[in-house]
Structures are given as structure tokens and as C-alpha cells.
Amino acid sequence: MSSISQAVRKKEEASGTKPLQEVAGGLQQGLPNLDRLIHERIRLGIVSALASGASLSFTELKKLLRTTDGNLSRHAGKLEEAGYIACQKSLRGRKPLSKYSLTDPGRQALERYLDHMEAVIRAARAGEVSRQAAKSRS
């Protein structure tokens, strides 16, 4: 088992979450799957922006992420379908207002994703240190 998998599994065991599936084959053998739903740039931006606890409007998210209406709508819809974000729709005067917030499952998914990425970074740095140490010995 790779050091990345071990680190992620340790964190999952400590937090009581289920282990992520492992990718089979190639260079990624033994690495846990990333949550592809969150890993996409716009979706990661959405859940990260909402992680502060504040709800944000569609317009605020669009400006923050510098994306188009269609792109934001599509990605927010996917996150909403997965239960990672909630959307409250209302009217302000005659204009529709959509406010988004991060749900508990969304917060947990983001935590798992960040834990995984931290494990990847630690393992990459440890591998680099090991390579440098081996180089200096030769």
C-alpha cells in the first residue's frame, strides 16, 4: 500500500469515514480515488467559497469564480443533486434570487477531499526528500 493510501486510510479510520476506493493499474495503482464531483475546478471553487458558512447568491458565486451563467448553473446543479449544496430560491421584487449554502454532507466531502490532497502533498514531499537523500549518498 502506498504512503498516500496509508495516510488517507489512517485519517478516514480516525474520523470514522468509509475508505475511498483504490484506483487500479498504471501509475495511480494504490492511490485512493479523488471525489471527482468536488475535484472539478468550478465545483471545488463553489464548495470552498461556501465552506465559510455564509450563503452566497448565484451572482456572487459567478463573480467570485469568474465563470458564465451556464457553467455555474451546471456545476451547482451537480453539487445540489449530490446533496453537497442547498439552493434556496426566492424573489427579490420581480427578480429571482438563488442563495447557495454548503450542507453537512458537502462539508464532510470537502474535508475528505482536503485530507486526501494533504496526504498526496505529504507523500510527494517525502518522496522528493528520499530521492534527494539517495542522490547525496551516491
C-alpha positions in Angstrom: 0.0 0.0 0.0 1.4 3.4 -0.9 2.2 6.0 1.7 -0.6 8.2 0.3 -3.2 5.4 0.7 -1.9 4.7 4.3 -2.2 8.3 5.3 -5.7 8.7 3.8 -6.9 5.5 5.4 -5.4 6.5 8.8 -7.3 9.8 8.6 -10.5 8.0 7.5 -10.3 5.5 10.3 -9.8 8.3 12.9 -12.8 10.2 11.5 -15.0 7.1 11.1 -15.5 7.6 7.4 -15.5 4.8 4.9 -12.3 4.1 2.9 -12.2 5.6 -0.6 -11.9 3.1 -3.4 -8.5 2.5 -4.8 -7.6 3.1 -8.5 -6.4 0.0 -10.3 -3.5 0.0 -12.7 -0.9 2.4 -14.1 1.0 4.9 -12.0 -2.0 5.5 -9.8 -2.2 2.0 -8.5 -2.9 2.0 -4.8 -4.0 5.7 -4.8 -7.5 6.4 -3.5 -10.0 7.9 -5.9 -10.5 11.7 -5.6 -14.0 12.8 -5.2 -14.4 13.7 -8.9 -17.5 15.7 -8.1 -15.5 18.1 -6.0 -12.2 17.8 -7.9 -13.5 19.8 -10.9 -12.3 23.4 -10.7 -15.6 25.2 -10.6 -17.2 22.8 -8.2 -14.2 23.0 -5.8 -14.5 26.7 -6.0 -18.2 26.6 -5.1 -17.8 24.3 -2.1 -14.7 26.2 -0.9 -16.4 29.5 -1.1 -19.4 28.2 0.8 -17.2 26.5 3.4 -17.0 29.7 5.4 -20.6 29.1 6.4 -22.0 32.1 4.5 -24.6 31.6 1.9 -23.8 33.2 -1.4 -26.1 34.2 -4.3 -25.7 32.9 -7.8 -24.4 36.3 -8.9 -21.8 36.4 -6.1 -20.6 32.9 -6.9 -20.4 33.8 -10.6 -18.3 36.9 -10.0 -16.1 35.1 -7.4 -15.4 32.2 -9.7 -15.3 34.3 -12.9 -17.5 31.9 -14.9 -20.5 32.0 -17.1 -24.2 31.6 -16.0 -24.5 28.3 -17.8 -21.2 26.9 -16.4 -22.1 27.9 -12.8 -25.6 26.6 -13.2 -24.5 23.2 -14.5 -21.8 22.7 -11.8 -24.1 24.0 -9.0 -26.8 21.6 -10.2 -24.4 18.6 -10.0 -23.4 19.6 -6.4 -27.1 20.1 -5.5 -28.1 16.7 -6.9 -25.3 15.0 -4.8 -26.6 16.8 -1.7 -23.4 18.8 -1.2 -25.0 22.2 -1.5 -28.5 23.5 -1.0 -30.2 26.2 -3.0 -32.9 28.5 -1.6 -34.8 30.3 -4.3 -36.9 33.4 -3.7 -37.9 36.6 -5.4 -36.4 40.0 -4.8 -39.1 42.2 -6.3 -39.7 40.6 -9.6 -36.1 39.1 -9.9 -35.3 35.6 -8.9 -32.7 35.2 -6.2 -30.9 31.9 -5.7 -28.8 31.5 -2.5 -26.5 28.6 -2.1 -25.1 27.1 1.1 -22.9 24.1 1.9 -24.7 21.1 3.5 -23.2 18.8 6.2 -22.6 16.1 3.6 -20.9 18.7 1.4 -18.7 19.9 4.3 -17.7 16.2 5.1 -16.9 15.6 1.4 -14.8 18.7 1.3 -12.9 17.6 4.4 -12.3 14.2 2.9 -11.1 15.8 -0.3 -8.7 18.2 1.5 -7.4 15.3 3.7 -6.6 13.3 0.6 -4.9 16.2 -1.1 -2.8 16.9 2.0 -1.8 13.2 2.0 -0.8 13.5 -1.6 1.3 16.5 -0.9 3.0 14.9 2.2 3.8 11.8 0.2 5.2 13.8 -2.7 7.4 15.8 -0.4 8.5 12.7 1.4 9.4 11.1 -1.9 11.4 14.1 -3.0 13.3 14.2 0.3 14.0 10.4 -0.1 15.3 11.0 -3.7 17.5 13.9 -2.6 18.9 11.8 0.3 19.7 8.9 -2.1 21.3 11.3 -4.6 23.6 12.8 -1.9 24.7 9.3 -0.8 25.8 8.4 -4.3 
